[in-house]
C-alpha cells in the first residue's frame, strides 16, 4: 500500500530495475455519495531512460496517478516504487515571483544539499541546458510563458532525479511555443537519459514525444491499451507517421469515452 523509494544498500539511488514500478494500484476518494473509485488496479513500469506518456479523457485519473508516483498522496491499495525521489513539473510553472530565474533554480539545489558556493554555477549550467543563457537575473514577470516553463524544467532537473513527472506542462502555451518546447524536451531527455512520465490529453503531443503511449480508460482509470512508438526522433507533430498513429489512438480514446457515457 505504501509508496516507497528504492535505495541501494549504501543509501544511494539504485541504478537497476525500473525507474518507476506501479503494481496493482487503486485509488478511491470519499464523496457524499460514498467512496468513488478513480484508479482501478493499475500496473505499469517505466524503464530507466524511457519516455512514457499517459493519455486519457479528462477525469480518468492521469494526474491522480502522477501524484501517487510523486508521493504527494498514497494509493488505497497496491504499491509504487521509484529510483530515488521523482521531480515533478506542473501545468503552471509554480515559480516564486520574488526570486530571479536563477534563484528559483538555486532553491532546488539548496534543498538538495548543494553547497552555496556551487549553486550559481550549477544554476547557470541548467539555464544553458534549457537554452536560457543570460536569464539568471531575470524576474518571473520578465519572462514569457515558454521561458517560465523552461525555468520550471531547469528547476525540476536541478533535483537530480532519475525520474521526471510532467503534468500537462505545455497545455497553457500557444501552439508555436509548445512545438518549440517539444523539441527542447526531446533534446534534454536524450542528453540526460532521465526517465519521463508525461501526462497529457493531447494525442498528437503524446505520439510526438513518447517511446510508449499508455491509454487510461474513463473513470475508473484502468490501463486500456499501450502503443510502442517506433518513429525515429526527432519527430514533427505534422509527420505522416505521427498523424497515422494519432488517428488510431484517437479512435481507441473515443471508444473509451463512449463506453463511459453509456454508464
C-alpha positions as CSV (number, residue, x, y, z in Angstrom):
1,X,0.0,0.0,0.0
2,X,2.8,2.4,0.8
3,X,4.7,4.4,-1.8
4,X,8.4,3.5,-1.5
5,X,11.6,4.9,-2.8
6,X,14.1,2.2,-4.0
7,X,17.5,2.8,-2.5
8,X,20.8,1.0,-2.7
9,X,22.5,-0.5,0.3
10,X,24.9,2.4,0.7
11,X,22.0,4.9,0.7
12,X,22.4,5.9,-2.9
13,X,19.9,5.5,-5.6
14,X,19.7,2.2,-7.4
15,X,20.7,2.0,-11.0
16,X,19.0,-1.3,-11.8
17,X,15.3,-2.1,-12.1
18,X,12.6,0.2,-13.4
19,X,12.7,3.9,-12.8
20,X,9.1,3.6,-11.6
21,X,7.1,0.5,-10.8
22,X,3.3,0.7,-10.3
23,X,1.8,-2.6,-9.0
24,X,-1.9,-3.2,-8.8
25,X,-2.6,0.4,-7.7
26,X,-6.1,1.6,-6.9
27,X,-7.3,4.9,-5.5
28,X,-10.6,5.9,-4.1
29,X,-11.8,9.2,-2.7
30,X,-14.6,9.8,-0.2
31,X,-17.6,11.7,-1.6
32,X,-21.1,12.5,-0.1
33,X,-22.4,9.5,-2.1
34,X,-19.7,7.2,-0.8
35,X,-16.3,6.0,-2.0
36,X,-15.6,6.9,-5.6
37,X,-13.1,4.6,-7.4
38,X,-10.8,6.8,-9.5
39,X,-8.0,4.3,-10.4
40,X,-8.5,0.6,-10.6
41,X,-5.7,-2.0,-10.5
42,X,-3.1,0.0,-12.4
43,X,0.1,-1.9,-13.2
44,X,2.9,-0.1,-15.1
45,X,6.7,0.1,-15.3
46,X,8.8,2.9,-16.6
47,X,12.2,1.7,-17.7
48,X,15.4,3.7,-17.0
49,X,15.7,6.4,-19.7
50,X,12.2,5.6,-21.1
51,X,9.7,8.3,-22.1
52,X,6.2,7.3,-21.4
53,X,3.0,9.4,-21.9
54,X,-0.2,8.8,-20.0
55,X,-3.2,9.6,-22.2
56,X,-6.9,9.7,-21.4
57,X,-10.1,11.7,-21.3
58,X,-10.5,14.4,-18.6
59,X,-11.2,12.9,-15.2
60,X,-9.7,9.5,-16.0
61,X,-7.2,9.8,-13.1
62,X,-4.0,10.7,-15.0
63,X,-3.0,13.4,-12.6
64,X,-4.1,11.4,-9.6
65,X,-1.7,8.6,-10.7
66,X,1.1,11.1,-11.2
67,X,0.6,12.5,-7.7
68,X,0.8,9.0,-6.3
69,X,4.1,8.3,-8.1
70,X,5.4,11.7,-6.8
71,X,4.5,10.6,-3.3
72,X,2.0,13.5,-2.8
73,X,-0.7,11.0,-1.9
74,X,-1.0,7.3,-1.1
75,X,-2.8,4.6,-3.0
76,X,-5.8,3.0,-1.5
77,X,-4.2,-0.4,-2.4
78,X,-1.1,-1.6,-4.3
79,X,2.4,-0.4,-4.3
80,X,4.6,2.2,-6.1
81,X,8.4,2.2,-6.0
82,X,10.8,4.7,-7.7
83,X,14.5,5.0,-8.1
84,X,15.1,7.9,-5.7
85,X,12.6,10.8,-5.3
86,X,10.9,11.9,-8.5
87,X,10.9,15.5,-9.7
88,X,7.5,16.9,-10.6
89,X,6.7,19.6,-13.1
90,X,3.1,21.1,-13.2
91,X,1.0,22.7,-15.9
92,X,1.6,26.0,-14.1
93,X,5.2,27.0,-13.7
94,X,4.9,27.5,-9.9
95,X,8.0,29.7,-9.8
96,X,8.4,32.1,-6.8
97,X,7.8,35.6,-8.3
98,X,10.1,37.3,-5.8
99,X,13.1,35.3,-6.9
100,X,15.0,35.5,-10.1
101,X,15.1,32.7,-12.6
102,X,18.5,31.6,-11.3
103,X,17.5,31.9,-7.6
104,X,14.4,29.7,-8.3
105,X,16.7,27.0,-9.5
106,X,19.2,27.6,-6.7
107,X,16.4,27.0,-4.2
108,X,16.0,23.4,-5.6
109,X,19.8,23.0,-5.4
110,X,19.8,24.2,-1.8
111,X,17.1,21.7,-0.8
112,X,19.2,19.0,-2.5
113,X,22.2,19.9,-0.3
114,X,24.4,21.5,-3.0
115,X,27.0,23.8,-1.4
116,X,26.2,27.5,-1.6
117,X,29.5,28.2,-3.5
118,X,28.4,25.8,-6.3
119,X,24.8,26.8,-6.7
120,X,25.1,29.7,-9.1
121,X,27.4,27.8,-11.4
122,X,25.1,24.8,-11.5
123,X,22.0,27.1,-12.0
124,X,23.6,28.8,-14.9
125,X,24.5,25.4,-16.4
126,X,20.9,24.3,-16.1
127,X,19.7,27.5,-17.7
128,X,22.1,26.9,-20.6
129,X,20.7,23.4,-20.9
130,X,17.2,24.7,-21.4
131,X,18.6,27.5,-23.7
132,X,18.1,30.4,-21.4
133,X,21.6,31.7,-21.3
134,X,21.8,35.1,-19.6
135,X,18.4,34.7,-17.9
136,X,19.8,34.1,-14.4
137,X,18.9,37.6,-13.1
138,X,15.5,37.9,-14.7
139,X,12.4,38.1,-12.6
140,X,9.4,35.9,-13.4
141,X,7.3,38.8,-14.7
142,X,10.1,39.5,-17.3
143,X,9.8,36.0,-18.8
144,X,7.3,34.8,-21.4
145,X,5.2,31.8,-20.7
146,X,7.5,29.5,-22.6
147,X,10.5,30.9,-20.8
148,X,8.9,30.3,-17.4
149,X,8.3,26.7,-18.3
150,X,11.9,26.3,-19.3
151,X,12.9,27.7,-15.9
152,X,10.5,25.3,-14.3
153,X,12.1,22.4,-16.2
154,X,15.6,23.6,-15.2
155,X,14.4,23.6,-11.6
156,X,13.0,20.1,-11.9
157,X,16.3,18.9,-13.4
158,X,18.1,20.6,-10.5
159,X,16.7,18.0,-8.2
160,X,19.0,15.5,-10.0
161,X,16.2,12.9,-10.1
162,X,16.3,10.0,-12.5
163,X,12.5,10.2,-12.9
164,X,10.8,13.4,-14.2
165,X,7.0,13.6,-13.8
166,X,5.3,16.1,-16.0
167,X,1.6,17.0,-15.6
168,X,0.5,18.7,-18.9
169,X,3.3,21.2,-18.7
170,X,2.7,22.8,-22.1
171,X,-1.1,22.8,-22.1
172,X,-1.4,26.5,-21.4
173,X,1.1,27.6,-24.1
174,X,0.3,28.7,-27.7
175,X,0.9,26.2,-30.5
176,X,4.2,27.6,-31.7
177,X,5.8,27.8,-28.2
178,X,4.5,24.3,-27.4
179,X,6.1,23.0,-30.6
180,X,9.4,24.5,-29.7
181,X,9.3,23.1,-26.2
182,X,8.5,19.7,-27.6
183,X,11.8,19.9,-29.5
184,X,13.7,21.1,-26.4
185,X,12.2,18.5,-24.1
186,X,13.2,15.7,-26.6
187,X,16.7,17.1,-26.8
188,X,17.1,17.3,-23.0
189,X,15.6,13.9,-22.4
190,X,18.1,12.4,-24.9
191,X,21.1,14.3,-23.4
192,X,20.3,13.5,-19.8
193,X,18.8,10.0,-20.2
194,X,16.3,10.8,-17.5
195,X,13.1,8.7,-17.3
196,X,9.9,10.7,-18.1
197,X,6.3,10.0,-17.2
198,X,4.3,12.7,-19.0
199,X,0.5,13.3,-18.6
200,X,-1.4,14.8,-21.5
201,X,-4.9,14.7,-23.1
202,X,-3.4,15.7,-26.5
203,X,-2.9,12.7,-28.7
204,X,-0.5,14.3,-31.1
205,X,1.6,15.5,-28.3
206,X,1.7,12.0,-26.7
207,X,2.8,10.4,-30.0
208,X,5.4,13.1,-30.8
209,X,7.2,12.8,-27.5
210,X,6.9,9.2,-26.3
211,X,8.6,5.9,-26.8
212,X,5.4,4.4,-25.3
213,X,1.9,5.7,-25.1
214,X,-0.4,4.3,-22.3
215,X,-4.1,4.9,-22.7
216,X,-6.2,5.0,-19.5
217,X,-9.9,4.2,-19.7
218,X,-12.5,6.6,-18.5
219,X,-13.2,6.6,-14.7
220,X,-12.3,4.5,-13.1
221,X,-8.9,4.7,-14.8
222,X,-7.5,1.3,-16.0
223,X,-4.7,0.6,-18.5
224,X,-6.9,0.2,-21.6
225,X,-4.1,-0.1,-24.3
226,X,-0.5,0.6,-24.9
227,X,1.4,1.5,-28.1
228,X,5.2,1.3,-28.7
229,X,6.1,4.4,-30.8
230,X,8.7,3.2,-33.3
231,X,9.1,6.5,-35.1
232,X,12.6,7.9,-35.2
233,X,13.3,11.1,-33.2
234,X,13.3,14.0,-33.7
235,X,9.6,13.9,-34.8
236,X,7.4,16.7,-36.0
237,X,3.8,16.9,-34.9
238,X,2.7,17.1,-38.6
239,X,4.7,14.0,-39.6
240,X,2.7,11.4,-41.5
241,X,3.7,8.6,-39.2
242,X,2.8,10.7,-36.1
243,X,-0.6,11.6,-37.7
244,X,-1.4,8.0,-38.6
245,X,-0.7,6.6,-35.1
246,X,-2.6,9.5,-33.6
247,X,-5.7,8.6,-35.6
248,X,-5.5,5.0,-34.3
249,X,-5.1,6.1,-30.7
250,X,-7.9,8.8,-31.1
251,X,-10.3,6.1,-32.2
252,X,-9.4,4.0,-29.1
253,X,-9.8,7.1,-26.9
254,X,-13.2,7.9,-28.4
255,X,-14.3,4.3,-27.7
256,X,-13.4,4.7,-24.1
257,X,-15.3,7.9,-23.9
258,X,-18.4,6.3,-25.5
259,X,-18.2,3.4,-23.1
260,X,-18.0,5.8,-20.2
261,X,-21.0,7.7,-21.5
262,X,-23.1,4.6,-21.5
263,X,-22.8,4.1,-17.7
